[in-house]
Amino acid sequence: MKYAVDRIEDNIVIIEDIETKEKEEILITDIVGQVHEGSIIIKKDNIYVCDIEEEEVRRKKLREKLERLKNLKDN
């Protein structure tokens, strides 16, 4: 399953399932890798792992979408 990190409050990470939009709370210590708001996390065998490559792909798509919207506004 893939999750996006919604926010971090103390040692609790609120994650959102990318497909269902359901939110869960997990401990920051349960995540392998450096986590921050916006991180993409994959759950494998009850282990949460940061997926840096997927995060970069999603950020690139969002930047491209923002640029397209800016261009529409300017025209």
Residue pairs with C-beta under 8 A, 6 or more apart in sequence:
1 17
1 19
1 42
1 43
2 17
2 18
2 19
2 40
2 41
2 42
2 43
2 51
2 54
3 15
3 16
3 17
3 18
3 24
3 40
3 41
3 42
3 43
3 48
4 15
4 16
4 18
4 38
4 39
4 40
4 41
4 58
5 13
5 14
5 15
5 35
5 36
5 37
5 38
5 39
5 40
5 41
6 14
6 15
6 16
6 23
6 37
7 13
7 14
7 37
8 14
8 28
8 35
8 36
8 37
11 27
11 28
11 29
12 25
12 26
12 27
12 28
13 25
13 26
13 27
13 28
13 31
13 35
14 23
14 24
14 25
15 23
15 24
15 25
15 26
15 41
15 48
16 22
16 23
16 24
17 23
17 24
18 40
26 48
28 35
30 47
30 48
31 41
31 48
31 49
31 50
32 47
32 48
32 49
32 50
33 39
33 49
33 50
33 52
34 50
35 41
35 50
38 55
38 59
39 50
39 55
40 50
40 51
40 52
40 54
40 55
40 58
41 48
41 49
41 50
41 51
42 48
42 49
42 51
42 54
43 49
